[in-house]
Amino acid sequence: MKQTLAYLGPEGTYTHEAALCLVKGRNGSPEAAQPWAQGISQLVPFPSISDILEAVADGSVALGVVPAENSIEGTVNLTLDMLAQDLALYIQSELILNINHHLLGFTAGLDKIHTVMSHYQALAQCRQFLKKQLPHASVVTKESTAEAVHLLTEQKQAGTAAIGSYAAHLRYQVPIIAPDIGDYPHNQTSFLVIGPQVLPSYPGVSSAPEETTNTKVAPKAWSTKTVRAQEDAGFKTASVPWKTTFVVFPHGNQPGELYKILAVFAQYQINLSKIISRPNKRRLGNYFFWLDCELAPDHPDYAAILNALGKESLSYKNLGSYPVYHSPKKKM
């Protein structure tokens, strides 16, 4: 089977852009790819997040890229819930991608546009532009920004526009009517690379401990060649930060349970970058906690933290320790 990477399609979505960024780097050089991605030979589009994760779980593809959180609209709950409760999958790495929305179409002039299509999050992130510039336009939700742009090329209906990426503009050759129409200039989305196992051993990254084990594993050093290639591509790799993600189930719905869990990280001076409570789907009012923390597998107290977390919770799931990359800003 080819080493395939699944992404939320069609071509031209922000997830596709994230996949290309991870596999080929910004300069298109294979050496600029993340170490785990240097064996990927094919990118495969899927219609939904659930389809991507299920394909990784059943072995149809080697890895998948899925959105996890947007700096404006917040968490992608489906991604978190499936990783937390439905499937035995692990996080391989994270990419923070800068998001720039553009109004695309074959209609010249905002006054002639009566319909705007896009993904619901893109529409929400351009709410003020639509309210001020296109107050009478109807809004139509599509599965992805790229699907909306692609429909323009098929239908070419006068008065219809789409909100999409610069990559979609290039891929489908649809003119930009208005650039950078997002309401917030610092719009970013976090994408997670998901695999069926914990991180494999490759230059720059070592295996993270498996679920609920107390084994401490130290990562190898980045190879000079890999670091230089990725720095040329614009990635911050020489001092790349690491995260560890835990899904924690408390003992019960009683006072102090969350405090006991958080106290573990406070005791070892580990910063928590995300705390989310989600329904455990068993009983109303019962929740699990998704915790992202700034913890690398070579931390001297890694094993002790796992041991303490096991004592203070009913159970927990270690989704892996992984590097976090920030994509460089694009020039339009």
SULHU-V876552 format. One record per residue. N is the residue number from 1. PHI is phi in whole degrees, -180 to 180 (* if undefined). PSI is psi in whole degrees, 0 to 359 (none if undefined). D_CENTER is the distance of its C-alpha to the mean C-alpha in Angstrom with 1 decimal. Layout:
BEGIN
n=N phi=PHI psi=PSI d_center=D_CENTER
n=N phi=PHI psi=PSI d_center=D_CENTER
END
This chain:
BEGIN
n=1 phi=* psi=137 d_center=25.1
n=2 phi=-66 psi=149 d_center=23.1
n=3 phi=-76 psi=103 d_center=20.0
n=4 phi=-111 psi=149 d_center=17.5
n=5 phi=-122 psi=119 d_center=13.8
n=6 phi=-88 psi=144 d_center=12.7
n=7 phi=-142 psi=164 d_center=10.5
n=8 phi=-77 psi=107 d_center=10.8
n=9 phi=-90 psi=184 d_center=14.1
n=10 phi=-80 psi=190 d_center=16.6
n=11 phi=-58 psi=141 d_center=16.7
n=12 phi=102 psi=356 d_center=15.9
n=13 phi=-75 psi=166 d_center=12.7
n=14 phi=-68 psi=329 d_center=9.9
n=15 phi=-67 psi=322 d_center=7.9
n=16 phi=-63 psi=319 d_center=11.2
n=17 phi=-62 psi=319 d_center=11.4
n=18 phi=-63 psi=318 d_center=8.3
n=19 phi=-62 psi=316 d_center=10.0
n=20 phi=-63 psi=320 d_center=13.2
n=21 phi=-63 psi=320 d_center=12.4
n=22 phi=-75 psi=320 d_center=11.5
n=23 phi=-82 psi=320 d_center=14.4
n=24 phi=-111 psi=349 d_center=17.0
n=25 phi=72 psi=174 d_center=16.2
n=26 phi=-74 psi=335 d_center=17.5
n=27 phi=-98 psi=5 d_center=21.0
n=28 phi=77 psi=6 d_center=20.7
n=29 phi=-87 psi=132 d_center=22.2
n=30 phi=-57 psi=329 d_center=21.3
n=31 phi=-71 psi=344 d_center=22.1
n=32 phi=-86 psi=354 d_center=19.4
n=33 phi=-71 psi=160 d_center=16.7
n=34 phi=-65 psi=149 d_center=15.0
n=35 phi=-53 psi=318 d_center=17.7
n=36 phi=-66 psi=337 d_center=16.1
n=37 phi=-91 psi=355 d_center=15.6
n=38 phi=-70 psi=348 d_center=19.2
n=39 phi=-98 psi=357 d_center=20.4
n=40 phi=-73 psi=127 d_center=18.2
n=41 phi=-112 psi=350 d_center=20.7
n=42 phi=-153 psi=137 d_center=19.1
n=43 phi=-102 psi=131 d_center=16.1
n=44 phi=-123 psi=122 d_center=16.5
n=45 phi=-78 psi=143 d_center=15.4
n=46 phi=-128 psi=153 d_center=15.1
n=47 phi=-79 psi=344 d_center=16.0
n=48 phi=-152 psi=163 d_center=13.7
n=49 phi=-63 psi=316 d_center=10.8
n=50 phi=-63 psi=322 d_center=13.7
n=51 phi=-63 psi=321 d_center=15.4
n=52 phi=-64 psi=309 d_center=12.6
n=53 phi=-66 psi=322 d_center=12.5
n=54 phi=-68 psi=325 d_center=16.3
n=55 phi=-67 psi=323 d_center=16.8
n=56 phi=-66 psi=317 d_center=15.3
n=57 phi=-65 psi=322 d_center=17.4
n=58 phi=-92 psi=3 d_center=20.6
n=59 phi=85 psi=8 d_center=20.3
n=60 phi=-66 psi=329 d_center=20.2
n=61 phi=-132 psi=161 d_center=17.5
n=62 phi=-78 psi=317 d_center=16.8
n=63 phi=-145 psi=165 d_center=13.0
n=64 phi=-140 psi=150 d_center=10.1
n=65 phi=-114 psi=125 d_center=6.7
n=66 phi=-135 psi=147 d_center=5.0
n=67 phi=-73 psi=144 d_center=3.4
n=68 phi=-120 psi=324 d_center=4.2
n=69 phi=-162 psi=143 d_center=6.4
n=70 phi=-115 psi=142 d_center=8.6
n=71 phi=-67 psi=344 d_center=11.4
n=72 phi=-104 psi=309 d_center=14.0
n=73 phi=-91 psi=349 d_center=13.4
n=74 phi=93 psi=204 d_center=11.7
n=75 phi=-76 psi=145 d_center=9.9
n=76 phi=-91 psi=96 d_center=9.0
n=77 phi=-61 psi=325 d_center=11.8
n=78 phi=-61 psi=318 d_center=12.0
n=79 phi=-60 psi=311 d_center=8.9
n=80 phi=-64 psi=315 d_center=10.5
n=81 phi=-65 psi=318 d_center=13.9
n=82 phi=-68 psi=321 d_center=13.7
n=83 phi=-70 psi=326 d_center=12.5
n=84 phi=-77 psi=321 d_center=15.0
n=85 phi=-127 psi=334 d_center=18.0
n=86 phi=-95 psi=326 d_center=18.0
n=87 phi=-133 psi=152 d_center=17.0
n=88 phi=-94 psi=79 d_center=17.7
n=89 phi=-128 psi=165 d_center=14.5
n=90 phi=-135 psi=154 d_center=13.0
n=91 phi=-86 psi=129 d_center=10.1
n=92 phi=-97 psi=324 d_center=11.0
n=93 phi=-169 psi=171 d_center=9.0
n=94 phi=-131 psi=142 d_center=6.2
n=95 phi=-125 psi=128 d_center=6.3
n=96 phi=-97 psi=115 d_center=7.2
n=97 phi=-109 psi=132 d_center=8.5
n=98 phi=-73 psi=133 d_center=11.6
n=99 phi=-111 psi=124 d_center=12.2
n=100 phi=-127 psi=116 d_center=15.9
n=101 phi=-93 psi=141 d_center=17.4
n=102 phi=-131 psi=148 d_center=20.8
n=103 phi=-89 psi=119 d_center=23.4
n=104 phi=-115 psi=148 d_center=24.5
n=105 phi=169 psi=173 d_center=27.7
n=106 phi=-101 psi=6 d_center=31.1
n=107 phi=-100 psi=121 d_center=32.9
n=108 phi=-86 psi=123 d_center=34.3
n=109 phi=104 psi=125 d_center=34.5
n=110 phi=-66 psi=330 d_center=32.6
n=111 phi=-68 psi=345 d_center=35.8
n=112 phi=-98 psi=359 d_center=35.8
n=113 phi=-92 psi=127 d_center=32.3
n=114 phi=-117 psi=349 d_center=32.5
n=115 phi=-141 psi=135 d_center=29.2
n=116 phi=-126 psi=127 d_center=25.6
n=117 phi=-111 psi=147 d_center=22.9
n=118 phi=178 psi=179 d_center=19.1
n=119 phi=-68 psi=151 d_center=16.1
n=120 phi=-62 psi=327 d_center=16.8
n=121 phi=-72 psi=321 d_center=14.2
n=122 phi=-63 psi=319 d_center=15.4
n=123 phi=-62 psi=318 d_center=18.9
n=124 phi=-66 psi=325 d_center=18.3
n=125 phi=-78 psi=352 d_center=17.1
n=126 phi=-118 psi=26 d_center=20.3
n=127 phi=-58 psi=315 d_center=22.5
n=128 phi=-68 psi=322 d_center=25.1
n=129 phi=-63 psi=314 d_center=25.5
n=130 phi=-64 psi=321 d_center=26.2
n=131 phi=-67 psi=319 d_center=28.5
n=132 phi=-86 psi=319 d_center=30.5
n=133 phi=-95 psi=331 d_center=30.6
n=134 phi=-133 psi=57 d_center=30.4
n=135 phi=-65 psi=337 d_center=31.8
n=136 phi=-102 psi=2 d_center=33.5
n=137 phi=-79 psi=140 d_center=30.8
n=138 phi=-79 psi=146 d_center=29.5
n=139 phi=-109 psi=129 d_center=25.7
n=140 phi=-122 psi=126 d_center=24.5
n=141 phi=-88 psi=135 d_center=21.1
n=142 phi=-123 psi=168 d_center=19.6
n=143 phi=-65 psi=332 d_center=16.8
n=144 phi=-155 psi=163 d_center=14.9
n=145 phi=-64 psi=321 d_center=15.9
n=146 phi=-67 psi=323 d_center=17.0
n=147 phi=-62 psi=320 d_center=19.2
n=148 phi=-63 psi=317 d_center=20.9
n=149 phi=-67 psi=319 d_center=21.7
n=150 phi=-62 psi=321 d_center=22.9
n=151 phi=-62 psi=327 d_center=25.2
n=152 phi=-61 psi=321 d_center=26.8
n=153 phi=-70 psi=332 d_center=28.0
n=154 phi=-83 psi=318 d_center=29.4
n=155 phi=-92 psi=319 d_center=31.1
n=156 phi=48 psi=47 d_center=31.8
n=157 phi=-81 psi=131 d_center=33.1
n=158 phi=-63 psi=133 d_center=34.7
n=159 phi=91 psi=358 d_center=33.2
n=160 phi=-107 psi=134 d_center=29.7
n=161 phi=-131 psi=170 d_center=26.7
n=162 phi=-139 psi=150 d_center=22.9
n=163 phi=-98 psi=123 d_center=20.0
n=164 phi=-154 psi=185 d_center=17.8
n=165 phi=-91 psi=167 d_center=16.4
n=166 phi=-64 psi=326 d_center=18.8
n=167 phi=-63 psi=321 d_center=17.6
n=168 phi=-68 psi=322 d_center=18.7
n=169 phi=-58 psi=316 d_center=21.9
n=170 phi=-71 psi=317 d_center=22.6
n=171 phi=-66 psi=318 d_center=21.8
n=172 phi=-106 psi=1 d_center=23.9
n=173 phi=56 psi=46 d_center=26.4
n=174 phi=-105 psi=127 d_center=26.3
n=175 phi=-61 psi=151 d_center=27.8
n=176 phi=-89 psi=118 d_center=26.1
n=177 phi=-82 psi=316 d_center=28.2
n=178 phi=-144 psi=122 d_center=26.6
n=179 phi=-86 psi=155 d_center=24.0
n=180 phi=47 psi=66 d_center=21.5
n=181 phi=-98 psi=6 d_center=22.2
n=182 phi=-65 psi=150 d_center=19.4
n=183 phi=-73 psi=335 d_center=20.9
n=184 phi=-124 psi=132 d_center=19.1
n=185 phi=-73 psi=339 d_center=19.2
n=186 phi=-110 psi=55 d_center=16.3
n=187 phi=-84 psi=124 d_center=13.5
n=188 phi=-137 psi=150 d_center=10.0
n=189 phi=-126 psi=137 d_center=6.5
n=190 phi=-92 psi=127 d_center=3.8
n=191 phi=-115 psi=137 d_center=1.3
n=192 phi=-109 psi=136 d_center=3.8
n=193 phi=-93 psi=124 d_center=7.1
n=194 phi=-115 psi=137 d_center=9.4
n=195 phi=-136 psi=169 d_center=13.2
n=196 phi=-80 psi=350 d_center=16.5
n=197 phi=-134 psi=168 d_center=17.7
n=198 phi=-67 psi=167 d_center=17.1
n=199 phi=-51 psi=130 d_center=16.7
n=200 phi=-75 psi=167 d_center=19.7
n=201 phi=-82 psi=118 d_center=22.1
n=202 phi=-149 psi=165 d_center=21.7
n=203 phi=-55 psi=120 d_center=22.7
n=204 phi=105 psi=338 d_center=20.7
n=205 phi=-142 psi=136 d_center=19.1
n=206 phi=-111 psi=171 d_center=21.1
n=207 phi=-66 psi=139 d_center=20.6
n=208 phi=-87 psi=158 d_center=19.4
n=209 phi=-62 psi=147 d_center=21.8
n=210 phi=-75 psi=173 d_center=21.6
n=211 phi=-57 psi=130 d_center=21.5
n=212 phi=60 psi=12 d_center=24.2
n=213 phi=-88 psi=161 d_center=26.0
n=214 phi=-107 psi=18 d_center=27.4
n=215 phi=-74 psi=135 d_center=27.3
n=216 phi=-106 psi=125 d_center=26.4
n=217 phi=-123 psi=129 d_center=25.0
n=218 phi=-97 psi=135 d_center=25.0
n=219 phi=-74 psi=151 d_center=22.8
n=220 phi=-76 psi=166 d_center=24.7
n=221 phi=-78 psi=151 d_center=24.9
n=222 phi=-63 psi=140 d_center=23.1
n=223 phi=-72 psi=144 d_center=25.5
n=224 phi=-58 psi=320 d_center=27.0
n=225 phi=-63 psi=317 d_center=26.4
n=226 phi=-67 psi=316 d_center=22.6
n=227 phi=-61 psi=313 d_center=22.3
n=228 phi=-63 psi=317 d_center=24.5
n=229 phi=-64 psi=319 d_center=22.8
n=230 phi=-74 psi=327 d_center=19.3
n=231 phi=-66 psi=322 d_center=21.1
n=232 phi=-62 psi=327 d_center=22.7
n=233 phi=-79 psi=351 d_center=19.4
n=234 phi=103 psi=358 d_center=18.4
n=235 phi=-82 psi=144 d_center=16.1
n=236 phi=-87 psi=97 d_center=17.2
n=237 phi=-116 psi=335 d_center=18.0
n=238 phi=-62 psi=327 d_center=21.5
n=239 phi=-126 psi=45 d_center=20.4
n=240 phi=-62 psi=130 d_center=16.8
n=241 phi=-77 psi=157 d_center=15.8
n=242 phi=-121 psi=149 d_center=14.9
n=243 phi=-125 psi=158 d_center=13.5
n=244 phi=-129 psi=138 d_center=14.6
n=245 phi=-115 psi=129 d_center=13.4
n=246 phi=-119 psi=142 d_center=16.3
n=247 phi=-110 psi=117 d_center=17.0
n=248 phi=-118 psi=130 d_center=20.5
n=249 phi=-106 psi=117 d_center=23.2
n=250 phi=-71 psi=165 d_center=26.2
n=251 phi=-62 psi=325 d_center=29.8
n=252 phi=-179 psi=180 d_center=30.4
n=253 phi=-89 psi=81 d_center=30.5
n=254 phi=-146 psi=160 d_center=32.9
n=255 phi=-59 psi=138 d_center=33.2
n=256 phi=90 psi=355 d_center=31.7
n=257 phi=-67 psi=315 d_center=29.2
n=258 phi=-67 psi=321 d_center=26.1
n=259 phi=-58 psi=317 d_center=28.2
n=260 phi=-63 psi=321 d_center=29.1
n=261 phi=-67 psi=313 d_center=25.5
n=262 phi=-67 psi=331 d_center=24.6
n=263 phi=-63 psi=333 d_center=27.9
n=264 phi=-61 psi=315 d_center=26.8
n=265 phi=-73 psi=325 d_center=24.2
n=266 phi=-65 psi=320 d_center=26.7
n=267 phi=-59 psi=322 d_center=29.4
n=268 phi=-101 psi=13 d_center=27.6
n=269 phi=57 psi=43 d_center=26.3
n=270 phi=-102 psi=123 d_center=22.6
n=271 phi=-77 psi=131 d_center=20.5
n=272 phi=-95 psi=121 d_center=18.1
n=273 phi=-96 psi=347 d_center=15.2
n=274 phi=-155 psi=133 d_center=14.1
n=275 phi=-134 psi=116 d_center=16.5
n=276 phi=-130 psi=133 d_center=15.9
n=277 phi=-102 psi=136 d_center=18.6
n=278 phi=-134 psi=145 d_center=18.2
n=279 phi=-60 psi=138 d_center=21.2
n=280 phi=-85 psi=4 d_center=22.1
n=281 phi=64 psi=20 d_center=23.5
n=282 phi=-113 psi=323 d_center=26.9
n=283 phi=-158 psi=140 d_center=28.7
n=284 phi=-60 psi=131 d_center=28.4
n=285 phi=94 psi=355 d_center=27.9
n=286 phi=-103 psi=134 d_center=26.4
n=287 phi=-133 psi=158 d_center=22.9
n=288 phi=-114 psi=167 d_center=20.6
n=289 phi=-120 psi=129 d_center=18.6
n=290 phi=-97 psi=119 d_center=15.0
n=291 phi=-121 psi=122 d_center=15.5
n=292 phi=-102 psi=132 d_center=13.4
n=293 phi=-136 psi=155 d_center=16.1
n=294 phi=-84 psi=79 d_center=17.0
n=295 phi=-138 psi=120 d_center=18.6
n=296 phi=-98 psi=155 d_center=19.0
n=297 phi=-69 psi=350 d_center=20.9
n=298 phi=-95 psi=8 d_center=23.9
n=299 phi=-62 psi=135 d_center=24.5
n=300 phi=-62 psi=338 d_center=28.2
n=301 phi=-106 psi=17 d_center=27.7
n=302 phi=-55 psi=310 d_center=24.8
n=303 phi=-65 psi=321 d_center=27.1
n=304 phi=-67 psi=323 d_center=28.9
n=305 phi=-65 psi=316 d_center=25.8
n=306 phi=-62 psi=318 d_center=24.9
n=307 phi=-64 psi=315 d_center=28.6
n=308 phi=-67 psi=322 d_center=28.8
n=309 phi=-65 psi=323 d_center=25.7
n=310 phi=-64 psi=325 d_center=27.3
n=311 phi=-75 psi=328 d_center=30.5
n=312 phi=-95 psi=6 d_center=29.1
n=313 phi=-134 psi=160 d_center=27.1
n=314 phi=-66 psi=315 d_center=28.1
n=315 phi=-163 psi=164 d_center=25.3
n=316 phi=-148 psi=161 d_center=21.9
n=317 phi=-126 psi=123 d_center=19.2
n=318 phi=-92 psi=109 d_center=17.7
n=319 phi=-82 psi=1 d_center=14.2
n=320 phi=118 psi=158 d_center=14.7
n=321 phi=-105 psi=135 d_center=15.0
n=322 phi=-154 psi=154 d_center=12.8
n=323 phi=-79 psi=152 d_center=12.7
n=324 phi=-119 psi=124 d_center=10.5
n=325 phi=-113 psi=149 d_center=10.9
n=326 phi=-117 psi=123 d_center=11.4
n=327 phi=-73 psi=148 d_center=12.2
n=328 phi=-72 psi=159 d_center=15.7
n=329 phi=-72 psi=139 d_center=16.9
n=330 phi=-84 psi=151 d_center=18.2
n=331 phi=-107 psi=123 d_center=21.8
n=332 phi=-84 psi=none d_center=22.8
END
